[in-house]
């Protein structure tokens, strides 16, 4: 007697099944992604953060993700590896004394820390929509596609606005 295994296209199931399919994918692959992330980081806390980032990215891109073999696991492992590389770069920059935008905003208030007061001032001067874009894309690291969907604009428009906002912040820094 031969047993046949039905091949499920997880990407198609996710596109069509929404939240329930996403939950099923997490139950099916979450532990494997966590083990992989733990090997990448060596830290349970960092590994959990990578798993969260991986599944958030999957949800953000669930309408466009394609797979060759039906399983989303290889895509998730590659995504996890990319998030791990980003995490490592961020840690290395922190060790070298390079401070990220989100770290700078976590510093004391401008009156307590004149070194970073320019940043808060420059951000506070922006319109609400630009401040929201800085928070979502530059501080929280949300992909442009997610921010575009939230704001109801195109990804190209988000990219251009972020480019303009980065230039604005560089200019504000050069004045201080």
C-alpha positions in Angstrom: 0.0 0.0 0.0 1.4 3.4 -1.0 0.8 6.5 1.0 0.6 9.7 -0.9 1.4 13.0 0.8 -0.5 16.0 -0.5 1.8 18.9 -1.2 0.4 22.1 0.2 1.5 25.4 -1.3 1.8 27.3 1.9 2.2 30.7 0.2 -1.1 30.2 -1.6 -2.8 29.0 1.5 -1.5 32.1 3.4 -2.8 34.4 0.7 -6.2 32.7 0.7 -6.5 31.8 4.3 -5.3 35.0 6.0 -5.0 34.9 9.8 -5.9 31.2 10.2 -3.3 30.1 7.7 -0.7 32.4 9.4 -1.5 30.8 12.8 -1.1 27.3 11.2 2.3 28.3 9.7 3.5 29.6 13.0 2.5 26.3 14.7 4.1 24.3 11.9 7.4 26.2 11.5 7.8 28.4 14.6 9.9 26.0 16.6 12.2 25.3 13.6 12.7 29.0 13.0 13.4 29.5 16.7 16.0 26.8 16.7 17.7 28.3 13.6 17.6 31.8 15.2 19.1 30.4 18.4 22.0 29.0 16.4 22.5 32.3 14.7 22.5 34.4 17.9 23.3 32.2 20.8 20.9 34.2 22.9 17.3 33.1 23.6 16.1 36.7 23.8 17.7 37.6 20.5 16.4 34.4 18.9 12.8 35.2 20.0 13.2 38.7 18.5 14.4 37.2 15.2 11.4 34.8 15.1 9.1 37.7 15.8 10.7 39.8 13.0 10.6 36.9 10.6 6.9 36.3 11.1 6.1 40.0 11.0 7.9 40.2 7.7 6.0 37.1 6.5 2.7 38.7 7.5 3.7 42.0 5.9 4.5 40.3 2.6 2.0 37.5 2.8 0.2 38.6 -0.4 3.3 38.6 -2.5 5.5 35.7 -1.2 6.1 32.9 -3.7 7.8 29.6 -3.1 9.3 27.1 -5.4 8.6 23.9 -3.5 5.4 24.7 -1.7 6.9 25.2 1.8 7.5 28.7 3.2 10.1 27.3 5.6 13.1 28.0 3.3 11.9 31.6 2.8 11.4 32.1 6.5 14.9 30.8 7.3 16.5 33.1 4.7 14.4 36.0 6.1 15.5 35.0 9.7 19.2 35.0 8.5 18.8 38.5 7.0 17.2 39.8 10.2 20.0 38.2 12.2 22.7 39.9 10.0 20.9 43.2 10.6 20.8 42.6 14.3 24.5 41.7 14.3 25.4 44.9 12.4 23.4 47.0 14.8 25.2 45.4 17.8 28.6 46.0 16.2 27.7 49.6 15.5 26.6 50.0 19.1 29.9 48.5 20.3 31.9 50.9 18.1 30.0 53.8 19.5 27.8 54.5 16.5 24.4 55.3 17.8 21.2 54.6 15.8 18.3 56.9 15.5 16.1 54.8 17.8 19.0 54.7 20.4 19.4 58.4 20.1 15.7 59.0 20.8 16.0 56.8 23.9 18.5 59.3 25.4 17.4 61.8 28.0 15.2 64.7 27.1 17.0 67.6 25.1 17.4 69.7 28.1 19.3 66.9 29.8 21.3 65.9 26.7 22.2 68.7 24.3 24.1 66.2 22.1 20.8 64.7 20.9 18.5 67.7 21.4 18.9 68.6 17.8 17.4 65.3 16.7 14.2 65.7 18.8 13.9 69.3 17.7 14.3 68.3 14.0 11.7 65.6 14.3 9.3 67.8 16.3 9.4 70.4 13.5 8.1 67.9 11.0 4.4 67.5 10.0 2.6 64.6 11.7 2.7 62.4 8.6 6.5 62.8 8.3 7.0 62.1 12.1 4.9 59.0 11.7 7.0 57.9 8.8 10.2 58.4 10.7 8.9 56.5 13.7 7.6 53.6 11.5 10.5 53.2 9.0 13.6 54.7 10.6 13.0 53.9 14.3 10.8 50.8 14.3 12.3 49.4 11.1 9.0 48.7 9.4 9.4 47.8 5.8 8.4 50.5 3.3 5.6 48.3 1.9 3.9 48.1 5.3 4.3 51.8 5.9 2.9 52.5 2.4 -0.2 50.3 3.1 -0.7 52.1 6.4 -0.5 55.5 4.9 -2.4 54.7 1.7 0.5 55.7 -0.6 2.9 53.9 -2.9 6.1 52.2 -1.8 8.0 54.6 -4.2 6.4 57.6 -2.4 7.5 56.2 1.0 11.0 55.6 -0.3 11.2 59.2 -1.6 9.8 60.7 1.6 12.2 58.7 3.7 15.1 59.8 1.5 13.9 63.4 2.0 13.5 63.0 5.7 17.0 61.5 6.0 18.4 64.5 4.2 16.4 66.8 6.5 17.9 65.1 9.6 21.5 65.2 8.1 21.0 68.9 7.5 19.7 69.5 11.0 22.7 67.6 12.4 25.2 69.7 10.4 23.7 72.9 11.8 24.4 71.6 15.4 
